[in-house]
Amino acid sequence: MSAITGIFYRDGRSVPFDQIKKMNDKLSHRGPDGSKVYCEESVALGHQILYTTQESLHESLPFEEDGLIITADARIDNRNDLSKKLKLQNVEHIPDSYFILKSYQKWGEKCPEELLGDFAFAIWDKNHGNLFCARDHMGVKPFYYFLSDELFCFATEMKALYAIPEITFKLNELKLAYYLMRSNTDKNITFYKDVLFLNKAHSLTINNDNDNLKKFWEIDPEYKIIMNSEEDYIQSFLNIFTEAVKCRLRSAFPIGFELSGGLDSSSVVCVAKKILKNNQNFNDIKTFSMIFNKFPDVDESYYIKKVIDTGGIKPCFIESSDINPLENILKVFKVQEQPFKTPNMAILRNMYKNMQDNDIRVLLGGGGGDEIISHGTNYLNELVAKKTWKTLIYELNAISKNTNRSLFKLIFMYLIIPIIPTYIKNLLKNYFLLVFHKNSYEDENILNKDFAMKFDEDYFKTLNYTSIKSILKTAREFHYWVINSHEEAWEMQDLNISSFYIEPRYPFLDKRLVEFCYGIPNNMKFKSGWNRYILRISMKNILPEEIQWRTLKNYFNSVLEKNLLLYEKKKLKELLNEKKSLINDYVNLDLLKIAYSNYISECANFREIDNLWIVILLHIWIKYNKILEYKTIINH
């Protein structure tokens, strides 16, 4: 985790040194180990460094060679392969950024296609007058930018762009609407009209006259992997996953591991331990786990301890029951810069602070496991559509045995309901809503009606997780959508974790693993009543069986449900009773008041509580920006 900045005056103006220096200084929290800028005529590049790998100890950015100047926030995982292609030595004193520069020198704008790892970089090509920028395949490293006919500037975090007077920070209402509708979108827009982010797996080439945005990688929707046996799939998955973990263990400093007790984080921890035990200097790996003694329904201590009992682990348990979801919210917004959705930010930050206190500089987590491995969503519906009755009944019977759910109810849900005509289902749904006085999905739309009329509301629904399941008919289609719909989550995590001088790394987001998991057949993703089958079966003799074959994992819903009301009841009430609320123009307050009434009566569903959560976050963020001029806040 480092930081990069850059300015390119396309109209030929010279960049004032003070301007790039000011931009770079805004991101000093990401690079406490050094700061450096390059400034020559119309181009300036900056860098803040956080040492993590042995190779980074020899890195000084920006640097120039053969008319190419590079700044990069990067970890390159295929150094060995590149060293052969580029005729470079894969030795400690050659940093990852040098491999990137030499890749550009050899392959030009196609160089990102040759790289593996997490990266965001910019190269000023003096020989051709081009500024070339690129971002990694899964969007782990952030990259924000502003582009006009006269100016292009970029930064790892938006706050660096506040140093540029040409940029205005006006609210982007389309992004706000996406946020309130919980829509997942890969559009490169932010909450500010002038500020964009470079999409994952994209490059951007800028010169005085032209700009060219290009996608350099995406999964082929038709990509399929066919092997001879289940054992072949298992061994291939295990090899790729082990390599993905191994690449991310490259560090000159202490590594911390998130350990939640779930399948994903536990797999990362156990595979990492297996790899590191081969090192003569192996010490117990350090894990960090949130526990909730006051919330037994979400506490994962039992499963966490099962992993710890396998040995070779030095655990840190962090009691997280009594944390206000809005704790230090203004500091959080200073880090995040935009409204976010997760209700777990405060408890996560508490864990990262514990890591920082334990001198952790690199964090390995299970992030991305749900999306990449696949839950097999829509697989059973697909079997119905294809009339593969024998396989369907076999799977339903297996689910019943694995989860102790009624076979009759499963047959009704997956076999009977799908063949009921749509018009009959709608009649039954409307009758249910009328009898039980519930709101329909349309009524749950918390957008102010006048505000909603500005946009194509149906489009928002097609981007919603719940609605998309009914649009995408096959399990592969849904898996493809999920893999490509969570880019903002990694940006949010990077901003959150980096504020504690820690670099996050996610083995499940390895490009090789992403492609493999997408390409394998459905029956390697969902089989014998088990979702996430390939991961479960591959972790035999690596994970404790209690975790390997867990049917469910716990979510933090009840923590938000209790603590938001416990700590912030007054703030919620004030928000809903404010005569000239800052959010009146955007939110259906009448619907929010119903949700609040249900909430304090302890009869709200989690969707209603979640609505209250994202609206109060939006209200605080708008108020924070409206009362205090945002650039001034960041400067202090």
Buried (B, 14 or more C-beta within 10 A) or exposed (E): BBBBBBBBBBEEEEBEEEBBBBBBBBBEBBBEBBBBBBBBEBBBBBBBBBBBBBBBBBBEBBBBEEEBBBBBBBBBBBBEEBBEBBEBEBEEEBBBBBBBBBBBBBBEBEBBBBBBBBBBBBBBBBEEBBBBBBBBBBBBBBBBBBBEEEBBBBBBBBBBBBBBEEBEBEBBBBBBBBBBBBBBBBEBBBBBBBBBBBBBBBBBBBBEEEEEBEEBBEBEEEEEBEBEEBEEBBEBBBEBBBBBBBBBBBBBBBBBBBBBBBBBBBBBBBBBBBBBEEEEEEEEBBBBBBBBEBBEEBBBBEBBBBBBEBEBBEBBBBEBBEBBBBBBBEEBBBBBBBBBBBBBBBBBBBBBEBBBEEEBBBBBBBBBBBBBBBBBBBBBBBBBEEEEEEEBBBBBBBBBEBEEBEEEEBBEBBBEEEEEEEEEEEEEEEEEBEEEEEBEEEEBBBBBEEBBEEBEBEEBBEBBEEBBBEEBEBBBBBBBBBBBBBBBBBBBBBBBBBBBBBBBBBBBBBBBBBBBBBBBBBBBBBBBBBBBBBBBBBBEEBBBEEBBBBEEBBEBBBBBBBBBBEBBEEBBEEBBEEEEBBBEEBBBBEBBEBBBEBBEEEEBBBBBBBBBBBBBBBBBBBBBBEEEEBBEBBEE
